[in-house]
Amino acid sequence: MTKTILTIEGMHCASCVFKIERALKSVKGVRTVSVNFANQKAYVEHDDVQFSALRDAVSKAGYKVVEQG
């Protein structure tokens, strides 16, 4: 199992957290998701899931993953 931390832009309220969690949980291979509104991060435990699939799920929910680099 792999753990990935995503920094997310665009969260404004608690309902944003639930929307992002639901989007990430819908990605095949994702085991657990915890989104922290205060630090704008999503903590994702998953099997063999590409970063792009996680990023795309967040994007489709209306938010943006900040690229780490």
C-alpha contacts under 8 A as a table, 3 or more apart, distances in Angstrom:
res1	aa1	res2	aa2	distance
1	M	45	E	6.60
1	M	46	H	5.59
1	M	47	D	4.95
1	M	48	D	7.63
2	T	45	E	5.63
2	T	46	H	5.36
2	T	47	D	6.06
2	T	48	D	7.58
3	K	43	Y	7.11
3	K	44	V	5.63
3	K	45	E	4.50
3	K	46	H	6.45
4	T	43	Y	5.98
4	T	44	V	5.17
4	T	45	E	6.44
4	T	46	H	7.96
5	I	41	K	6.61
5	I	42	A	5.65
5	I	43	Y	4.69
5	I	44	V	6.28
6	L	41	K	5.45
6	L	42	A	5.02
6	L	43	Y	6.54
6	L	44	V	7.89
6	L	65	V	6.36
6	L	66	V	7.33
7	T	40	Q	5.87
7	T	41	K	4.52
7	T	42	A	6.50
7	T	65	V	5.68
7	T	66	V	5.40
7	T	67	E	7.72
8	I	11	M	7.26
8	I	40	Q	5.45
8	I	41	K	5.76
8	I	42	A	7.20
8	I	63	Y	6.84
8	I	64	K	5.56
8	I	65	V	4.56
8	I	66	V	5.83
9	E	40	Q	6.92
9	E	63	Y	6.09
9	E	64	K	5.12
9	E	65	V	6.29
9	E	66	V	6.73
10	G	63	Y	5.43
10	G	64	K	6.67
11	M	16	C	5.52
11	M	17	V	7.12
11	M	37	F	7.00
11	M	40	Q	7.06
11	M	63	Y	7.25
12	H	16	C	6.51
13	C	16	C	5.46
13	C	17	V	7.10
13	C	37	F	7.44
14	A	17	V	5.19
14	A	18	F	6.81
14	A	37	F	7.03
15	S	18	F	5.17
15	S	19	K	6.26
16	C	19	K	5.08
16	C	20	I	6.19
17	V	20	I	5.31
17	V	21	E	6.12
17	V	35	V	5.88
17	V	36	N	7.30
17	V	37	F	6.45
18	F	21	E	5.07
18	F	22	R	6.06
19	K	22	R	5.22
19	K	23	A	6.23
19	K	61	A	6.78
20	I	23	A	5.05
20	I	24	L	6.17
20	I	35	V	7.48
20	I	58	V	6.11
20	I	61	A	6.43
20	I	63	Y	7.97
21	E	24	L	5.25
21	E	25	K	6.02
21	E	33	V	6.02
21	E	34	S	6.78
21	E	35	V	6.44
22	R	25	K	5.16
22	R	26	S	6.31
23	A	26	S	5.32
23	A	27	V	7.18
23	A	57	A	5.59
23	A	58	V	6.37
23	A	60	K	7.96
23	A	61	A	6.37
24	L	27	V	5.54
24	L	30	V	7.19
24	L	33	V	6.97
24	L	44	V	8.00
24	L	54	L	6.35
24	L	57	A	5.93
24	L	58	V	6.76
25	K	28	K	7.71
25	K	30	V	5.87
25	K	31	R	7.32
25	K	32	T	7.08
25	K	33	V	6.60
26	S	30	V	7.54
27	V	30	V	5.80
27	V	53	A	7.19
27	V	54	L	7.13
27	V	57	A	7.22
28	K	49	V	7.60
29	G	46	H	5.55
29	G	47	D	5.11
29	G	48	D	6.52
29	G	49	V	6.11
30	V	33	V	7.64
30	V	44	V	7.11
30	V	45	E	6.16
30	V	46	H	4.17
30	V	47	D	6.35
30	V	49	V	7.28
31	R	44	V	7.53
31	R	45	E	5.46
31	R	46	H	5.01
31	R	47	D	7.31
32	T	44	V	5.81
32	T	45	E	5.15
32	T	46	H	6.96
33	V	42	A	6.91
33	V	43	Y	5.70
33	V	44	V	4.65
33	V	45	E	6.54
34	S	42	A	5.71
34	S	43	Y	5.14
34	S	44	V	6.62
35	V	40	Q	7.49
35	V	41	K	5.83
35	V	42	A	4.18
35	V	43	Y	6.16
36	N	39	N	5.84
36	N	40	Q	5.76
36	N	41	K	5.37
36	N	42	A	6.20
37	F	40	Q	4.97
37	F	41	K	6.95
46	H	49	V	6.46
49	V	53	A	6.84
49	V	54	L	7.64
50	Q	53	A	5.40
50	Q	54	L	6.93
51	F	54	L	5.25
51	F	55	R	6.19
52	S	55	R	4.94
52	S	56	D	5.90
53	A	56	D	5.11
53	A	57	A	6.20
54	L	57	A	5.21
54	L	58	V	6.41
55	R	58	V	5.26
55	R	59	S	6.14
55	R	64	K	7.56
55	R	65	V	5.93
56	D	59	S	4.90
56	D	60	K	6.05
57	A	60	K	5.20
57	A	61	A	6.37
58	V	61	A	5.13
58	V	62	G	6.64
58	V	63	Y	5.59
58	V	64	K	6.40
58	V	65	V	6.91
59	S	62	G	5.15
59	S	63	Y	5.00
59	S	64	K	5.47
59	S	65	V	7.37
60	K	63	Y	7.33
